[in-house]
Amino acid sequence: MVFVALGVLLLVMKLAGWGPVADWAWWAVLLPFGLALAWWGWSDASGLTRRRAMEKDAERKEERRRRNVEALGLGAKDPRRK
């Protein structure tokens, strides 16, 4: 996401002719978009994206389970029970 935000910022600066970016070559302005594509490709291929999604699902599932147990009144009232 950082690469995309940087790319949009550089693109706007280039098109507006603002700052030193106006004199840069187009490949330098568009480079962050290519880096973003490379990052997304690597994260998908390495399983990073799926692993993060699975961790998020597991956290939501555990939180839902904890809320349901408390709503049923089955929470650990005895400090020795967990």
N, C-alpha and C positions, 0 to 999 in steps of 0.2 A: 504494500500500500504506500510505503514511503517513496518507492521509485515512481509510482504513478503520480503522486502529488508533486514530486519534484519535476517530473516530465511536463505536467500541466503548467506549472509555474514557469518553467523555462520556455515552453511553447508560447504562452501568453506574452512573456517578455520579448521574445523574438518577433512575434507578429506586431506588437505595439511599438517596436523599435526603441525599447527602453533599456537603459543601462548597457553594460558591456556585452550582454547576451545578443544584442542586435547585430554585432559584428562576427559572432561565432558561425561556424559552418553548421549546416542543417543536421549532419550526422551527429554532431556533439549535442545538439538540442534534443534530438530524438533518441539518443542513447539510453536514457532512463527507462523508456518504454521497452526497449529490447532487454534490458536487465530485468525488468519486471516479468517479462515472458519467460526468461531463463530461470528466474527464481521460482515461479509458479510451476514450471515444468519439472524442475528438480524436486520441489516439495511434494508434488503428486507422485513422481516416480519413486521417491525414497520412502513413501508411506507417511510422511510427516503430517500431511493434511488429514488423512484417515485416523491417525493416532490421536491427534488433537480432538477430532470430532468424537471419537470413542471415549476419551477422557471426559469430555463435556457431558456426554450422555450418561456416563457412569455417575458423575456428580449429581446430575438432575435426578437420576433414579434413586440414589442414596438419600437425597434431601426429601424426595416424595415419600420414601419408605419411613424416614424419621418422623415426618409430619403425620403420616397415617397412624403410626404406632402411638404417638402422643395423643392424637385425636381419639383413639380407642381407649385411652387411659392405661396403656400397657407400658408406659415409659418406666425407666429405672428410678424407683423412688428410694430404694434401699441403696446406700452408697456402695455396698459391696457388689451390687448387680450392675451390669453395664448393658 
